[in-house]
Amino acid sequence: MPTIRVNDTELHYEDSGGPGETIVFSHGLLWNTTLFAPQVAALRDRYRCVAYDHRGQGRSADDRRHTIDIDLLTADAVALIAALGLGRVHFCGLSMGGFVGMRLGARHPQLLRSLMLCDTSAEPEPPQNVPRYKRMNMAARWIGPRVVIPKVMPILFGKSVLADPARAADRRQWQEALNGNRRSIWRAVNGVLYRDPILPELPKIAAPTLVLVGDEDVATVPAKAQRIAASIANARLVVIPQAGHSSTVEQPAAVNAAIEAFLADVGAAA
């Protein structure tokens, strides 16, 4: 699979090609490009879909620093868009990818045709979460990711899919994906734990914006999505039923419908 060198690292990316407008997909912590596989499958016949792995995650190169901070990931996204010659893009980010998307919208508006923010937050990590997440991060670093999977699953997924017998195969697939993370994932986790807020900068975002959130998201609760939408002029808020923090794979049909309707409206307004 292709990689591209930007900012002294190698980023893995997947490019559907095609003549349509470009959507760039930016995944959440502990994930990779597969987080958006249902969306790429649904949209690739009308849009050029480019999904990439953040540095230190997926199939992108590892990183040696203590904390892979969000500003660095944002610089990577800027460099990726430039290196691939994508021009103005529709940018879709979930959780960590949403942290990047908001910074692009506020600080690099010339790069965006529109912005889609899924299951994300513009605020710092709640202080009450940090000690527990630090303990989990340390365990994954020294013992391996498998030891924390039982605790991570209820954070990443909603109660509906976790309890649904018909989704057992999906849950096994997600657990294996989580176990596939490198032990060095702790560096990326630090970037999330110690991130700065972006909420004060959101009024700078002028691109048409869609804010999606699962109604069962406990990592970035719906109230945080509401505050994002309220801070961006004319942003559209859509709540996805029976979805947690990974709505794109938990309820892909509902997410796809929301994205397709939003992109159609963006195109009609052009």
Buried (B, 14 or more C-beta within 10 A) or exposed (E): EEBBEBBEBBBBBBBBEBEBBBBBBBBBBBBBBBBBBBBBEBBBEBBBBBBBBBBBBBBBBBBEEEBBBBBBBBBBBBBBBEBBEBEBBBBBBBBBBBBBBBBBBBBBBEBBBBBBBBBBBBBBBEEEEBEEBBEBBEBBBEEBBBEBBEEBBBBBBBEBBBEBEEBEEBBEEBBEBBEEBBEBBBBBBBBBBBBEEBBEBBEBBBBBBBBBBBBBBBBBBBEBBBBBBEBBEEBBBBBBEBBBBBBBBBBBEBBBBBBBEBBEBBEEEE
